[in-house]
């Protein structure tokens, strides 16, 4: 795995943004795998600014998001649909029908998982996947113990994940208990992966990823089986490396 060490969050975001915008300009019809959470927000800000300043176009881009909470409709401000529109899609020229996010409000969730896997296949797979990492090593919402063979599936969120994400909700009770997520195999099928991490609270996870063994108990360790992963992280997140 290649590591790019940056000074801070802003430099991490700009570094990832520059690399990504370059890739989009040289392959304007690529499929992006996108993530939510605090980590990629600065990257999306960079892409919006770059779209305004340099005209990088997303008209032919397809996007596939990693995950969504179960039970939150798209218009709920805590849904990942809402996050993506507010933080990226509303500000670039991507076509709405080219953006794909699992539907956590689907009546038949199993069928929704199958539909999502099929969709990813039909659009030719993900060219570049953006990932964050959870303190417990989750990628997407693949919590510790998730089989590496998994594709899109429904998960029960770990309590520490719900706690970490409760900062966006009014109370812990409001944090959904389930989510729909692309699986580990789905993620590994992406041609290239950027894993972003910032801050001391991610330092242990990155240390386990880089120094630990490959194990389903630490989902991100599956990335060691992938040939084209770049970790873009600030020095606080890399303090044990
Ligand atoms: P964060 O989440 O970017 O909000 O830290 C990352 C993750 O949990 O995957």
Boltz pocket constraint, residues with backbone or C-beta under 6 A from the ligand:
constraints:
  - pocket:
      binder: B
      contacts: [[A, 36], [A, 37], [A, 38], [A, 39], [A, 40], [A, 132], [A, 133], [A, 134], [A, 135], [A, 138], [A, 139], [A, 140]]
      max_distance: 6.0
